[in-house]
Amino acid sequence: MLLDIMQSGGDKQFIIITVFAYAVILLLAFPIHECAHAFMARLLGDDTAFRLGRVTLNPLPHLDIMGTIGILTVGIGWAKPVPVNPARARKVSARTAMALTAAAGPVSNILLSLIFVIIHKLVLLIFPLSEVSYYAAYAFYFAAQINVSLAVFNLIPIPPLDGSRVLYVFLKEKYYFKLMQYEMYIMIGIIALMWTGILDVPLNFLQNQIMSFLGFITGFIG
């Protein structure tokens, strides 16, 4: 965030939207994402995260200090991972519980994006077109894009991202746990690829497809 503001040249509208965007990440996107993991685990019988107070929309239990600093400075950060124990799940197998719990986070962000797209359209529909209504509508659309970006990124099927937990359903255990041994190194590699921009093309393509779909299903609003 600070990097973006410093490069904005003092553009007030840009600064306001940037602050709004990062507030959405820290106060809504991250907490809802992690709460969804915890809630799904609880729903399936694993109360590990519930007992630690993670089934909550309060941002504080979910925010990681270093991840928050990273978001506010260079724009790359993370929330505190939700501890789960799929073996405690009673309603499905441990393998299925891990996949459903992992998928709950990205799905929650896409649903939040849908809400923001609806608000974006309602602002343009209800209020007279002005500078204020334009920037308000844009801010909500930007918030929707942020949540879709978070969902798409987390669905990359490599550890430690949520997509790797979903992948567990389709891999033999020996291959999955072999892959997990290199989790830290893979994450460092992902961050490096993000800095180089190599991941931008495929991730932006998926993000645009989801945003187009959300625009389509909310077409009744106008």
ChimeraX attribute file (.defattr): number of C-alpha atoms within 10 A of each C-alpha:
attribute: neighborCount
match mode: 1-to-1
recipient: residues
	/A:1	19
	/A:2	15
	/A:3	11
	/A:4	16
	/A:5	17
	/A:6	11
	/A:7	11
	/A:8	14
	/A:9	10
	/A:10	10
	/A:11	11
	/A:12	11
	/A:13	13
	/A:14	16
	/A:15	19
	/A:16	13
	/A:17	18
	/A:18	19
	/A:19	17
	/A:20	15
	/A:21	21
	/A:22	18
	/A:23	14
	/A:24	19
	/A:25	22
	/A:26	22
	/A:27	17
	/A:28	18
	/A:29	30
	/A:30	23
	/A:31	26
	/A:32	26
	/A:33	27
	/A:34	30
	/A:35	27
	/A:36	26
	/A:37	30
	/A:38	30
	/A:39	22
	/A:40	22
	/A:41	29
	/A:42	20
	/A:43	15
	/A:44	21
	/A:45	18
	/A:46	24
	/A:47	23
	/A:48	18
	/A:49	22
	/A:50	18
	/A:51	11
	/A:52	12
	/A:53	14
	/A:54	26
	/A:55	24
	/A:56	17
	/A:57	18
	/A:58	15
	/A:59	19
	/A:60	13
	/A:61	18
	/A:62	25
	/A:63	20
	/A:64	16
	/A:65	12
	/A:66	13
	/A:67	16
	/A:68	18
	/A:69	15
	/A:70	15
	/A:71	18
	/A:72	19
	/A:73	14
	/A:74	12
	/A:75	15
	/A:76	15
	/A:77	18
	/A:78	18
	/A:79	22
	/A:80	18
	/A:81	15
	/A:82	22
	/A:83	16
	/A:84	21
	/A:85	15
	/A:86	23
	/A:87	14
	/A:88	18
	/A:89	21
	/A:90	13
	/A:91	12
	/A:92	15
	/A:93	13
	/A:94	18
	/A:95	18
	/A:96	18
	/A:97	28
	/A:98	27
	/A:99	20
	/A:100	21
	/A:101	26
	/A:102	29
	/A:103	23
	/A:104	22
	/A:105	27
	/A:106	27
	/A:107	19
	/A:108	21
	/A:109	26
	/A:110	25
	/A:111	15
	/A:112	20
	/A:113	27
	/A:114	24
	/A:115	17
	/A:116	22
	/A:117	24
	/A:118	22
	/A:119	18
	/A:120	23
	/A:121	19
	/A:122	14
	/A:123	18
	/A:124	17
	/A:125	14
	/A:126	9
	/A:127	12
	/A:128	11
	/A:129	11
	/A:130	10
	/A:131	10
	/A:132	12
	/A:133	17
	/A:134	15
	/A:135	16
	/A:136	17
	/A:137	23
	/A:138	18
	/A:139	20
	/A:140	24
	/A:141	21
	/A:142	21
	/A:143	27
	/A:144	28
	/A:145	23
	/A:146	21
	/A:147	29
	/A:148	28
	/A:149	23
	/A:150	19
	/A:151	25
	/A:152	23
	/A:153	19
	/A:154	20
	/A:155	21
	/A:156	17
	/A:157	15
	/A:158	19
	/A:159	22
	/A:160	19
	/A:161	16
	/A:162	26
	/A:163	21
	/A:164	23
	/A:165	25
	/A:166	23
	/A:167	20
	/A:168	18
	/A:169	17
	/A:170	11
	/A:171	12
	/A:172	10
	/A:173	12
	/A:174	9
	/A:175	10
	/A:176	17
	/A:177	13
	/A:178	10
	/A:179	15
	/A:180	17
	/A:181	11
	/A:182	12
	/A:183	16
	/A:184	12
	/A:185	12
	/A:186	16
	/A:187	15
	/A:188	11
	/A:189	12
	/A:190	17
	/A:191	13
	/A:192	13
	/A:193	13
	/A:194	13
	/A:195	12
	/A:196	10
	/A:197	10
	/A:198	12
	/A:199	15
	/A:200	12
	/A:201	10
	/A:202	11
	/A:203	15
	/A:204	15
	/A:205	12
	/A:206	15
	/A:207	21
	/A:208	15
	/A:209	12
	/A:210	19
	/A:211	20
	/A:212	12
	/A:213	13
	/A:214	20
	/A:215	17
	/A:216	10
	/A:217	11
	/A:218	15
	/A:219	11
	/A:220	7
	/A:221	11
	/A:222	10
